[in-house]
Structures are given as C-alpha cells and as structure tokens.
Amino acid sequence: MGKWLLTILFLIGSAFLTRLIPFLSFFRYLDTMIHEFGHALTALMFSGRVMYIELYADHSGVTQTLLTKPWSTVPVALSGYMTASLFAWLLFAWNARGMQRQGLMLVTALAAVSLLFFVRNGYGMGWLAGFLALNIIVLVWAGRRVTQGYYWVVAFLSLEESVMGPISLTLQAWNQPTMAGDASLLAKATPLAAPVWGIFFCLFSLWCAKNSLQAFFGRRKRKIARIHTNTPVFDHE
C-alpha cells in the first residue's frame, strides 16, 4: 500500500475514532493551542505585539496581534497551520527516539506559557489549567507504559487535528472566501485566492503527516528487528 494512501486512511480512521469517543475531544484543543501559539510567536519575532489568545469550546481559537510591519501579516497568517503540522511531526520524531517524556515536558511548557502570558478567556484558561494538571500527574506519577500511551494519544490527536483543520479551512474558503480565517487574510495580502491557500495548507499538513507516520512505523519496524536479532535460536535434534 502506498505511503500516501496509508496516511490518508489512517487519518480518516483517527478522525472517526476521535469523534466516536467523547473523552478524546479534550485533547483536540492541543492543536488549537499550538496553532494560536504559532501565530503569537511569529508576531513577536517580527516585532509585533500579542494582545491575547482565546480558545473556544468548538475547538476554534483566535489570536489578536498588533503588527508594526504590514508585510508581516503574511508570515503570521502562515504560521498557525504550519506550526501545528510541524509540531505534530516533531512529536512523532521524538517518539521515534524514545523521547516521550521530553515531548510531554515541551507540551506542558507551551501550555504553561500560553496560560501565563497569552490566553485570556475563561474557557481557554480552564482547559489549559486542566491540561497542565493532567500532564503533571502523568509526568510525576505515571509509569513508563502509561506515559507512553498518554503520549501516543497526544501525538496522534495532534496529527489528526493538524490535517482536519486545513481541510475544514479549504471547504470554508471555497464556500465563503472572505470568512476563511488565515486563508482570507493571506488572500487579502497576496495575489492568491483563499482556496489556493487552503489547498497549500492541506498539502503541507499531509506531507507532515506522511513523515510523522513514517517515523512511527519505522520505529516499530526497528524494534521488531531488534527483537528478532536478540532472540536466541535453539536447534532440537
């Protein structure tokens, strides 16, 4: 089976399970947090100001920035979906290196920074507080297997949401080009239409997803190979 087809089928299955199992919905906000954090960080990199971030109950979010350089609208608008896709890939790359605890510590640190400096609405602050508490419990008291399982939940839902977001954006850009969030902002600042930017985000997210799954399944194959290599063979005559 081709890698692209496997990636698409895997993501469809993940999206179905995420919406079938209610408690998994809690972790879908992580993608929103990373998306908005990407906007905020890029704005600061280009000498802008971050007024606030808000996370909403429908898994959407908004980052209000004050940009001193008009052209910086483009990198700031690009950074949301791209940061979320790259971050999901990073989680899988660290998983392949056995760095699950480091990955959880990074996620926890980003959530803490978001809560302390950026997120200002009640729902967003409540979710961040709960997410931080859960991460700390896992990092401090959970065993290796529980930590690994928790990390996989965080990583896979981040990956699935990092792809579903651009797909929803593209559909919105086709139907309501002026109401398509980052794609609409980019359409105003560049010669390209909103649907083109939506397709760009989709392709980028799928490329990151393919590389993420390659890292995941590549690690599993290496583990199986090591098990076979280290298994003694006894001949019975």
For each residue, the residues with C-beta under 8 A, 3 or more apart:
1: 5 6
2: 5 6
3: 6 7 210 213 214
4: 7 8 206 210
5: 1 2 8 9
6: 1 2 3 9 10 213
7: 3 4 10 11 206 209 210 213
8: 4 5 11 12 206
9: 5 6 12 13
10: 6 7 13 14 213
11: 7 8 14 15 159 160 163 164 209
12: 8 9 15 16
13: 9 10 16 17
14: 10 11 17 18 156 157 159 160
15: 11 12 18 19 160 164
16: 12 13 19 20
17: 13 14 20 21 24
18: 14 15 21 24 25 28 157 160 161
19: 15 16 25
20: 16 17
21: 17 18 24
22: 25
23: 26
24: 17 18 21 27 28 153 157
25: 18 19 22 28 59
26: 23 29 127 130 131
27: 24 30 153 154 157 158
28: 18 24 25 31 32 59 157 161
29: 26 32 33 55 59 127 131
30: 27 33 34 107 131 154 157 158 161
31: 28 34 35 59 84 88 157 158 161 162 165
32: 28 29 35 36 55 59 60 61 161
33: 29 30 36 37 55 61 110 111 114 128
34: 30 31 37 38 83 84 87 110 158
35: 31 32 38 39 61 80 81 83 84 165
36: 32 33 39 40 53 55 61 62 63 80 114 118
37: 33 34 40 41 53 83 110 113 114 118
38: 34 35 41 42 79 80 82 83 84 87
39: 35 36 42 43 53 63 65 76 77 79 80 83
40: 36 37 43 44 50 53 63 65 118
41: 37 38 44 45 79 83
42: 38 39 45 46 72 75 76 78 79 83
43: 39 40 46 48 49 50 63 65 67 72 76
44: 40 41 47 48 49 50
45: 41 42
46: 42 43 67 69 72 75 76
47: 44 68 69 72
48: 43 44 65 66 67 68 69 72 76
49: 43 44 65 66
50: 40 43 44 53 63 64 65 117 118
51: 64 65 66
52: 63 64 118 119 120 121
53: 36 37 39 40 50 61 62 63 64 114 118 119 120 124
54: 61 62 119 120 121 123 124
55: 29 32 33 36 61 119 121 123 124 127 128
56: 59 60 61 62 121 123 124
57: 123
58:
59: 25 28 29 31 32 56 161
60: 32 56
61: 32 33 35 36 53 54 55 56 124
62: 36 53 54 56
63: 36 39 40 43 50 52 53 80 118
64: 50 51 52 53
65: 39 40 43 48 49 50 51 76
66: 48 49 51
67: 43 46 48 70 72 73 76
68: 47 48 72
69: 46 47 48 72
70: 67 73
71: 74 189
72: 42 43 46 47 48 67 68 69 75 76
73: 67 70 76 77 185 189
74: 71 77 78 186 189 190
75: 42 46 72 78 79
76: 39 42 43 46 48 65 67 72 73 79
77: 39 73 74 80 182 185 186 189
78: 42 74 75 81 82 182 186
79: 38 39 41 42 75 76 82 83
80: 35 36 38 39 63 77 83 84 182
81: 35 78 84 85 162 165 166 169 182 201 204 205
82: 38 78 79 85 86 201 204
83: 34 35 37 38 39 41 42 79 80 86 87
84: 31 34 35 38 80 81 87 88 158 161 162 165 205
85: 81 82 88 89 162 163 166 204 205 208 209
86: 82 83 89 90 208
87: 34 38 83 84 90 91 158 162
88: 31 84 85 91 92 155 158 159 162 208 209 212
89: 85 86 92 93 208 209 211 212 215
90: 86 87 93 94 103
91: 87 88 94 95 103 107 151 154 155 158 159 212
92: 88 89 95 96 155 159 211 212 213 215 216
93: 89 90 96 97 212 215
94: 90 91 97 99 100 102 103
95: 91 92 98 99 100 103 151 152 155 215 216 219
96: 92 93 215 216 218 219
97: 93 94
98: 95
99: 94 95 102 103
100: 94 95 103 104 147 148 151
101: 104 105 139 147
102: 94 99 105 106
103: 90 91 94 95 99 100 106 107 151 154 155
104: 100 101 107 108 135 138 139 147 150 151 154
105: 101 102 108 109 139
106: 102 103 109 110
107: 30 91 103 104 110 111 135 154
108: 104 105 111 112 132 135 136 139
109: 105 106 112 113
110: 33 34 37 106 107 113 114
111: 33 107 108 114 115 128 131 132 135
112: 108 109 115 116 132
113: 37 109 110 116 117 118
114: 33 36 37 53 110 111 117 118 119 128
115: 111 112 118 119 125 128 129 132
116: 112 113
117: 50 113 114
118: 36 37 40 50 52 53 63 113 114 115
119: 52 53 54 55 114 115 124 125 128
120: 52 53 54 124 125
121: 52 54 55 56 124 125
122: 125 126
123: 54 55 56 57 126 127
124: 53 54 55 56 61 119 120 121 127 128
125: 115 119 120 121 122 128 129
126: 122 123 129 130
127: 26 29 55 123 124 130 131
128: 33 55 111 114 115 119 124 125 131 132
129: 115 125 126 132 133
130: 26 126 127 133 134
131: 26 29 30 111 127 128 134 135
132: 108 111 112 115 128 129 135 136
133: 129 130 136 137
134: 130 131 137 138
135: 104 107 108 111 131 132 138 139
136: 108 132 133 139 140
137: 133 134 140 141 142
138: 104 134 135 141 142 146 147 150
139: 101 104 105 108 135 136 142 147
140: 136 137
141: 137 138
142: 137 138 139 146 147 150
143: 146 147
144: 147 148
145: 148 149
146: 138 142 143 149 150
147: 100 101 104 138 139 142 143 144 150 151
148: 100 144 145 151 152
149: 145 146 152 153
150: 104 138 142 146 147 153 154
151: 91 95 100 103 104 147 148 154 155
152: 95 148 149 155 156
153: 24 27 149 150 156 157
154: 27 30 91 103 104 107 150 151 157 158
155: 88 91 92 95 103 151 152 158 159 212
156: 14 152 153 159 160
157: 14 18 24 27 28 30 31 153 154 160 161
158: 27 30 31 34 84 87 88 91 154 155 161 162
159: 11 14 88 91 92 155 156 162 163 209 212 213
160: 11 14 15 18 156 157 163 164
161: 18 28 30 31 32 59 84 157 158 164 165
162: 31 81 84 85 87 88 158 159 165 166 205 208 209
163: 11 85 159 160 166 167 202 205 206 209
164: 11 15 160 161 167 168
165: 31 35 81 84 161 162 168 169 201 205
166: 81 85 162 163 169 170 198 201 202 204 205
167: 163 164 170 171 202
168: 164 165 171 172
169: 81 165 166 172 173 180 181 182 183 198 201
170: 166 167 173 174 183 195 198 199 201 202
171: 167 168 174 175 198
172: 168 169 175 176 179 180 181 183 198
173: 169 170 176 177 180 183 184 193 194 195 197 198
174: 170 171 177 195 198
175: 171 172
176: 172 173 179 180
177: 173 174 180 183 184 187 193 194 195
178: 184 194
179: 172 176 184
180: 169 172 173 176 177 183 184 187 194 198
181: 169 172 184 185
182: 77 78 80 81 169 185 186 197 201
183: 169 170 172 173 177 180 186 187 194 195 197 198 201
184: 173 177 178 179 180 181 187 188 194
185: 73 77 181 182 188 189
186: 74 77 78 182 183 189 190 192 194 197
187: 177 180 183 184 190 192 193 194 196 197
188: 184 185
189: 71 73 74 77 185 186
190: 74 186 187 197
191:
192: 186 187 196 197
193: 173 177 187 196 197
194: 173 177 178 180 183 184 186 187 197 198
195: 170 173 174 177 183 198 199
196: 187 192 193 199 200
197: 173 182 183 186 187 190 192 193 194 200 201
198: 166 169 170 171 172 173 174 180 183 194 195 201 202
199: 170 195 196 202 203
200: 196 197 203 204
201: 81 82 165 166 169 170 182 183 197 198 204 205
202: 163 166 167 170 198 199 205 206
203: 199 200 206 207
204: 81 82 85 166 200 201 207 208
205: 81 84 85 162 163 165 166 201 202 208 209
206: 4 7 8 163 202 203 209 210
207: 203 204 210 211
208: 85 86 88 89 162 204 205 211 212
209: 7 11 85 88 89 159 162 163 205 206 212 213
210: 3 4 7 206 207 213 214
211: 89 92 207 208 214 215
212: 88 89 91 92 93 155 159 208 209 215 216
213: 3 6 7 10 92 159 209 210 216 217
214: 3 210 211 217 218
215: 89 92 93 95 96 211 212 218 219
216: 92 95 96 212 213 219 220
217: 213 214 220 221
218: 96 214 215 221 222
219: 95 96 215 216 222 223
220: 216 217 223 224
221: 217 218 224 225
222: 218 219 225 226
223: 219 220 226 227
224: 220 221 227 228
225: 221 222 228 229
226: 222 223 229 230
227: 223 224 230 231
228: 224 225 231
229: 225 226
230: 226 227
231: 227 228
232:
233:
234:
235:
236:
237:
